[in-house]
Amino acid sequence: MRSKLIAIVGLCLIPAGIALAQTAAAPDVKHENRRAEMRERMIKAIDADADGRISQAEFLKRAEERFQKLDVNSDGFVTSEELEQRHAEWRQKRAERGEKRGHHHRQ
């Protein structure tokens, strides 16, 4: 009798297990769409010649611009204090625009 009960419970749990596995395996479409939009914004922001690709020169130019923004005193080095200062400024700007963390847009 006990083995029949275990078998019945097991059979009842199979559909739940399958559904759970399908849910876990299914991609988060909303999250993936957001990531795709972010990739497109990144390419548009860096792709100077608008060919839909980022060349090494375009990438390095953008990196240089970012470094210069972080190097507050223009000494060729970025310190922890400079990073904190810039991040505090960026957080303040996002707060003024009413943006949430991770939802910023390049101006």
C-alpha positions as CSV (number, residue, x, y, z in Angstrom):
1,M,0.0,0.0,0.0
2,R,2.8,2.4,0.9
3,S,4.6,1.8,-2.4
4,K,1.4,2.5,-4.3
5,L,1.1,5.8,-2.4
6,I,4.7,6.7,-3.2
7,A,4.1,5.9,-6.8
8,I,0.9,8.0,-7.0
9,V,2.6,11.0,-5.3
10,G,5.6,10.6,-7.7
11,L,3.3,10.6,-10.7
12,C,1.5,13.6,-9.4
13,L,4.8,15.5,-9.0
14,I,6.1,14.8,-12.5
15,P,3.9,17.5,-14.2
16,A,5.0,20.0,-11.6
17,G,8.6,19.1,-12.1
18,I,8.3,19.4,-15.9
19,A,6.6,22.8,-15.5
20,L,9.3,24.0,-13.1
21,A,12.1,22.8,-15.5
22,Q,10.5,24.6,-18.4
23,T,10.1,27.8,-16.4
24,A,13.7,27.7,-15.3
25,A,14.9,27.0,-18.8
26,A,12.8,29.7,-20.4
27,P,14.7,32.9,-21.0
28,D,13.5,36.1,-19.3
29,V,12.3,37.8,-22.4
30,K,11.8,41.2,-20.7
31,H,15.4,41.1,-19.3
32,E,16.8,40.0,-22.7
33,N,15.0,42.8,-24.5
34,R,16.4,45.3,-22.0
35,R,19.9,43.9,-22.6
36,A,19.5,44.2,-26.3
37,E,18.4,47.8,-26.0
38,M,21.4,48.5,-23.8
39,R,23.8,46.9,-26.4
40,E,22.2,49.1,-29.2
41,R,22.6,52.3,-27.1
42,M,26.2,51.3,-26.4
43,I,27.0,50.8,-30.0
44,K,25.3,54.1,-31.0
45,A,27.2,56.0,-28.3
46,I,30.6,54.6,-29.4
47,D,30.2,54.0,-33.1
48,A,31.5,57.3,-34.5
49,D,31.2,56.4,-38.2
50,A,27.7,54.9,-37.7
51,D,28.6,51.7,-39.5
52,G,26.9,49.5,-36.8
53,R,30.3,48.3,-35.5
54,I,32.8,49.5,-32.9
55,S,36.3,49.6,-34.2
56,Q,39.3,49.4,-31.8
57,A,40.0,53.1,-32.5
58,E,36.4,54.0,-31.6
59,F,36.5,51.9,-28.5
60,L,39.9,53.4,-27.3
61,K,38.7,56.9,-28.0
62,R,35.7,56.4,-25.8
63,A,37.9,54.8,-23.1
64,E,40.2,57.9,-23.3
65,E,37.2,60.2,-22.9
66,R,36.0,58.2,-19.9
67,F,39.5,58.3,-18.3
68,Q,39.7,62.0,-18.8
69,K,36.4,62.5,-17.1
70,L,37.5,60.4,-14.1
71,D,41.0,62.1,-13.8
72,V,39.6,65.1,-11.9
73,N,43.0,66.8,-11.5
74,S,44.3,65.8,-15.0
75,D,47.5,64.3,-13.6
76,G,47.3,61.2,-15.8
77,F,46.1,58.9,-12.9
78,V,42.8,58.0,-11.4
79,T,42.6,57.6,-7.7
80,S,40.0,56.1,-5.5
81,E,39.0,59.6,-4.3
82,E,38.6,60.8,-7.9
83,L,36.4,57.7,-8.7
84,E,34.2,58.4,-5.6
85,Q,33.9,62.1,-6.5
86,R,32.8,61.4,-10.1
87,H,30.4,58.6,-9.0
88,A,28.9,60.9,-6.4
89,E,28.4,63.6,-9.1
90,W,26.8,61.0,-11.5
91,R,24.5,59.7,-8.7
92,Q,23.4,63.3,-8.0
93,K,22.7,64.0,-11.7
94,R,20.7,60.8,-12.0
95,A,18.8,61.7,-8.8
96,E,18.0,65.1,-10.3
97,R,16.7,63.5,-13.4
98,G,14.7,61.0,-11.4
99,E,16.6,58.0,-12.8
100,K,17.1,54.8,-10.9
101,R,20.4,53.0,-10.6
102,G,21.4,51.2,-13.8
103,H,18.9,53.2,-15.9
104,H,21.2,56.1,-17.0
105,H,21.5,57.4,-20.5
106,R,24.5,59.2,-22.0
107,Q,23.8,62.8,-22.8
